[in-house]
């Protein structure tokens, strides 16, 4: 009988669920807005409801498990959400245990950046590689690392919070409470704020004119139409990302850097500047590392979560090395 895993991507904006086979193919998928301020009980009910609706349409399949990707910091060893700032009530919350109460099959839990890295490694842009860094650039910045064919999880499974490495001493305030974090400068949120601030009183831009609110996508559209400020903003964003990526390349020596998240929809506009920065400032041995767009798009985390569920049913497997089951 056909085996499937359930992948859940729990975010502050959307809860997404999918049925995924062992080849990484999405069989069915549903999503709905996260009731982020309603508390854990309501959010867990959303996950359960989405899952039940998906399973109702696939009665001929055997579910091997459920993998859940969630924002961090989350202690995946104990299954406790330490403090998810985008979800009310998820501080020191026993997320895995509470999920397991609601499902008859095994539950696996992973940080969303690491789950997305696994998805891209197994079924996307990093397939067949031994070393990669995945960076999601969206509302915030997160990521995951595969080194020597093994997922880097670190203490309590909380490795690769790369958005919170410092890139500017005493710099801008980050949502984490620190100053000068990569996220505070390179995220989609920071990019949008920079555009709104710089457009005020600027005569050489159409951004924000007629009282319209500026969003990240507006900057890229305006740049394609020749807007001078928009072009500068994109060049600056590419330089900021290039600076952060260069640091990650020096630390982890990946075969590639995979860029995902909402800002990656404009990858073609950013990639030349990112690659140029790496080419200029990376040490000579690292200048040839390429930055590529996530092949799975917004499904990286869903597919990676499902990969965890398939692995969990194989007790003889190396918990860190997933490539063998592929």
C-alpha positions as CSV (number, residue, x, y, z in Angstrom):
1,X,0.0,0.0,0.0
2,X,1.2,3.5,-0.8
3,X,3.1,5.1,2.1
4,X,2.9,8.8,2.8
5,X,4.1,11.2,5.5
6,X,2.3,14.3,6.7
7,X,4.4,17.5,6.6
8,X,3.3,20.5,8.7
9,X,4.8,24.0,8.3
10,X,3.7,26.1,11.3
11,X,4.3,29.8,10.8
12,X,3.1,33.0,12.4
13,X,1.0,33.8,9.3
14,X,0.0,30.4,7.8
15,X,-0.4,26.8,8.9
16,X,0.3,24.6,5.9
17,X,-0.1,20.9,5.7
18,X,0.7,18.4,3.0
19,X,0.7,14.6,2.3
20,X,4.1,13.8,0.8
21,X,5.4,10.5,-0.6
22,X,8.9,9.1,-0.1
23,X,10.1,10.7,-3.3
24,X,9.2,14.2,-2.0
25,X,6.1,14.5,-4.2
26,X,3.3,16.5,-2.7
27,X,0.1,14.4,-3.0
28,X,-2.3,16.9,-1.5
29,X,-2.0,20.2,0.3
30,X,-4.0,22.6,2.4
31,X,-3.4,25.8,4.3
32,X,-5.1,28.5,6.4
33,X,-4.2,31.6,8.3
34,X,-2.6,30.9,11.7
35,X,-4.7,32.1,14.6
36,X,-1.4,33.2,16.1
37,X,-2.8,35.1,19.1
38,X,-5.4,32.5,20.0
39,X,-3.0,30.3,22.0
40,X,-1.6,26.8,21.6
41,X,-4.8,24.9,22.0
42,X,-6.4,26.7,19.0
43,X,-3.3,26.4,16.9
44,X,-2.9,22.7,17.6
45,X,-6.6,22.3,16.7
46,X,-5.8,23.9,13.4
47,X,-3.0,21.5,12.7
48,X,-5.3,18.5,13.6
49,X,-8.2,19.8,11.5
50,X,-6.0,20.3,8.4
51,X,-4.5,16.9,8.8
52,X,-7.9,15.2,9.2
53,X,-9.2,16.9,6.1
54,X,-6.2,15.8,4.0
55,X,-6.4,12.2,5.2
56,X,-10.1,12.0,4.4
57,X,-9.2,12.3,0.7
58,X,-6.5,9.6,0.8
59,X,-7.9,6.6,2.5
60,X,-5.9,4.1,0.5
61,X,-2.5,5.4,1.9
62,X,-0.6,4.4,5.0
63,X,0.7,7.3,7.1
64,X,4.2,6.6,8.4
65,X,4.3,9.7,10.6
66,X,4.0,13.5,10.9
67,X,6.8,15.9,10.7
68,X,6.3,19.5,12.0
69,X,8.5,22.4,11.2
70,X,8.1,25.4,13.5
71,X,9.8,28.7,14.1
72,X,12.5,28.7,16.9
73,X,14.0,28.7,19.3
74,X,12.8,25.2,19.8
75,X,14.5,22.4,21.8
76,X,13.9,19.5,19.5
77,X,15.6,17.1,21.9
78,X,13.0,17.7,24.6
79,X,10.3,18.8,22.2
80,X,9.7,22.1,24.0
81,X,9.1,25.3,22.2
82,X,11.4,27.7,24.2
83,X,9.8,31.0,22.9
84,X,8.2,31.5,19.5
85,X,7.7,35.2,19.3
86,X,5.2,35.0,16.4
87,X,2.9,32.6,18.3
88,X,1.2,33.7,21.6
89,X,1.6,31.2,24.5
90,X,4.4,29.1,22.9
91,X,7.0,29.8,25.6
92,X,8.3,26.7,27.4
93,X,5.4,24.8,25.8
94,X,5.7,21.0,25.4
95,X,4.9,21.1,21.7
96,X,5.9,17.6,20.7
97,X,4.1,16.0,23.6
98,X,0.9,17.9,22.9
99,X,1.0,17.1,19.2
100,X,1.6,13.4,20.0
101,X,-1.6,13.3,22.1
102,X,-3.6,14.2,19.0
103,X,-2.1,11.7,16.6
104,X,-1.9,8.0,16.5
105,X,1.4,8.0,14.4
106,X,4.9,9.2,15.4
107,X,5.5,13.0,15.6
108,X,8.9,14.5,14.5
109,X,9.7,18.1,15.3
110,X,12.2,20.4,13.6
111,X,13.2,24.0,13.5
112,X,11.7,25.5,10.2
113,X,15.1,26.6,8.8
114,X,16.6,23.1,9.4
115,X,13.5,21.4,7.9
116,X,13.8,23.6,4.8
117,X,17.5,22.8,4.5
118,X,16.6,19.0,4.7
119,X,14.0,19.5,2.0
120,X,16.4,21.2,-0.4
121,X,19.1,18.7,0.4
122,X,17.0,15.7,-0.2
123,X,14.7,16.8,-3.1
124,X,15.7,20.3,-4.2
125,X,18.7,22.4,-5.2
126,X,21.1,20.6,-2.9
127,X,20.3,17.0,-4.0
128,X,23.3,14.8,-4.2
129,X,25.6,17.3,-2.3
130,X,27.4,16.7,1.0
131,X,27.6,20.4,2.1
132,X,25.1,23.2,1.9
133,X,23.8,26.2,3.7
134,X,20.1,27.1,3.4
135,X,19.1,30.7,4.1
136,X,15.5,31.8,4.2
137,X,15.0,35.6,3.7
138,X,11.5,36.6,4.5
139,X,9.9,38.4,7.5
140,X,13.1,37.3,9.3
141,X,16.2,35.4,8.4
142,X,16.7,31.7,9.4
143,X,18.5,28.7,8.0
144,X,19.9,25.3,8.2
145,X,23.2,23.6,7.5
146,X,24.3,20.3,6.1
147,X,28.0,19.5,6.6
148,X,29.7,16.3,5.5
149,X,26.4,14.7,4.6
150,X,24.9,15.3,8.1
151,X,22.4,17.8,9.3
152,X,23.9,20.2,11.8
153,X,21.6,20.4,14.8
154,X,23.9,21.4,17.7
155,X,22.9,21.7,21.4
156,X,19.2,21.0,21.9
157,X,18.7,20.9,18.1
158,X,18.9,24.7,18.0
159,X,21.8,25.3,15.5
160,X,21.8,27.7,12.6
161,X,19.9,30.7,13.9
162,X,22.0,32.5,11.4
163,X,19.7,35.6,11.3
164,X,21.1,36.5,14.8
165,X,24.8,36.7,14.0
166,X,26.0,40.2,14.4
167,X,26.9,42.1,11.2
168,X,26.9,45.7,12.6
169,X,28.3,46.5,16.1
170,X,25.7,48.5,18.1
171,X,23.5,48.5,15.0
172,X,19.8,48.4,14.5
173,X,17.5,46.8,17.0
174,X,16.5,43.2,16.1
175,X,13.2,41.6,17.1
176,X,15.3,39.2,19.2
177,X,16.4,42.1,21.4
178,X,20.0,42.3,20.2
179,X,21.4,45.1,18.1
180,X,23.1,44.7,14.7
181,X,21.8,41.2,13.7
182,X,21.9,40.0,10.1
183,X,18.0,39.8,10.3
184,X,17.8,43.4,11.4
185,X,19.5,44.5,8.1
186,X,18.8,41.8,5.5
187,X,15.3,40.5,6.2
188,X,12.3,41.4,4.0
189,X,11.0,43.4,6.9
190,X,14.2,45.4,7.2
191,X,14.3,45.9,3.4
192,X,10.7,47.2,3.4
193,X,11.4,49.6,6.3
194,X,14.5,50.9,4.6
195,X,12.5,51.6,1.4
196,X,9.7,53.4,3.3
197,X,12.2,55.6,5.2
198,X,14.3,56.5,2.2
199,X,11.3,57.3,0.0
200,X,10.2,60.1,2.2
201,X,11.0,63.3,0.5
202,X,13.0,61.6,-2.3
203,X,12.3,63.3,-5.6
204,X,13.8,60.6,-7.8
205,X,11.4,57.8,-6.9
206,X,7.7,56.9,-7.5
207,X,7.7,54.7,-4.4
208,X,5.1,55.8,-1.8
209,X,3.7,58.5,-4.0
210,X,0.0,59.3,-3.8
211,X,0.0,58.0,-0.2
212,X,0.5,54.3,-1.2
213,X,2.1,52.0,1.3
214,X,5.4,50.5,0.1
215,X,5.9,46.8,0.1
216,X,9.0,44.8,-0.9
217,X,7.5,43.7,-4.2
218,X,6.9,47.4,-5.1
219,X,10.6,48.1,-4.9
220,X,11.4,45.4,-7.4
221,X,8.6,46.5,-9.8
222,X,9.8,50.1,-9.6
223,X,13.4,49.1,-10.2
224,X,12.4,47.3,-13.4
225,X,10.7,50.5,-14.5
226,X,13.9,52.4,-14.0
227,X,13.3,53.9,-10.6
228,X,16.7,55.2,-9.3
229,X,16.0,54.8,-5.6
230,X,14.6,51.3,-6.0
231,X,17.7,50.2,-7.9
232,X,19.9,51.5,-5.1
233,X,17.8,49.7,-2.5
234,X,18.1,46.4,-4.3
235,X,21.9,46.9,-4.7
236,X,22.2,47.6,-1.0
237,X,20.1,44.5,-0.1
238,X,22.2,42.3,-2.3
239,X,25.4,43.7,-0.6
240,X,23.9,43.0,2.9
241,X,22.9,39.5,1.9
242,X,26.3,39.0,0.3
243,X,28.1,40.0,3.5
244,X,26.1,37.6,5.6
245,X,26.4,34.7,3.0
246,X,30.2,35.3,2.8
247,X,30.5,34.8,6.6
248,X,28.5,31.6,6.4
249,X,30.6,30.4,3.5
250,X,33.8,31.0,5.5
251,X,32.4,29.1,8.5
252,X,30.8,26.1,6.8
253,X,32.6,25.8,3.4
254,X,29.4,24.6,1.6
255,X,29.2,23.4,-2.0
256,X,26.3,25.9,-2.5
257,X,24.2,28.5,-0.6
258,X,20.5,27.9,-1.1
259,X,18.3,31.0,-0.8
260,X,14.6,30.6,0.0
261,X,11.9,32.7,1.6
262,X,9.7,35.4,0.2
263,X,12.5,37.7,-0.9
264,X,13.9,34.8,-3.0
265,X,11.0,35.4,-5.4
266,X,13.1,38.2,-6.7
267,X,16.3,36.1,-6.8
268,X,17.2,37.1,-10.3
269,X,17.4,40.8,-9.3
270,X,19.5,40.0,-6.2
271,X,21.8,37.2,-7.3
272,X,24.3,39.2,-9.4
273,X,25.0,41.6,-6.5
274,X,25.2,38.8,-3.9
275,X,27.6,36.8,-6.1
276,X,29.6,40.0,-6.9
277,X,30.1,40.6,-3.1
278,X,31.2,37.0,-2.5
279,X,33.6,37.3,-5.5
280,X,35.1,40.4,-4.1
281,X,35.3,39.7,-0.4
282,X,35.4,36.0,0.1
283,X,38.8,34.4,0.7
284,X,40.2,33.1,-2.7
285,X,39.5,29.5,-1.9
286,X,35.8,30.3,-1.4
287,X,35.0,32.8,-4.2
288,X,33.6,30.1,-6.5
289,X,30.8,29.1,-4.1
290,X,27.5,29.7,-5.9
291,X,24.2,31.1,-4.4
292,X,21.2,29.4,-5.9
293,X,17.5,29.8,-5.5
294,X,15.5,27.1,-3.5
295,X,14.1,24.6,-6.0
296,X,11.1,23.7,-3.8
297,X,10.1,27.3,-3.1
298,X,7.7,27.7,-0.2
299,X,7.4,23.9,0.1
300,X,11.0,23.3,1.3
301,X,10.0,23.1,4.9
302,X,6.9,20.9,4.2
303,X,9.0,18.4,2.2
304,X,11.8,18.4,4.8
305,X,9.4,17.7,7.6
306,X,8.0,14.8,5.7
307,X,11.5,13.4,5.2
308,X,11.9,13.4,9.0
309,X,8.7,11.4,9.3
310,X,10.0,8.8,6.9
311,X,13.3,8.5,8.7
312,X,11.6,8.2,12.1
313,X,10.1,4.8,11.1
314,X,13.6,3.4,10.5
315,X,15.2,2.9,13.9
316,X,18.4,1.6,12.3
317,X,18.9,4.8,10.3
318,X,21.4,7.4,11.3
319,X,19.3,10.2,12.8
320,X,21.5,12.8,11.1
321,X,22.2,11.2,7.7
322,X,19.0,11.2,5.6
323,X,20.4,10.7,2.2
324,X,20.4,6.9,2.4
325,X,16.7,6.5,2.4
326,X,16.3,8.6,-0.8
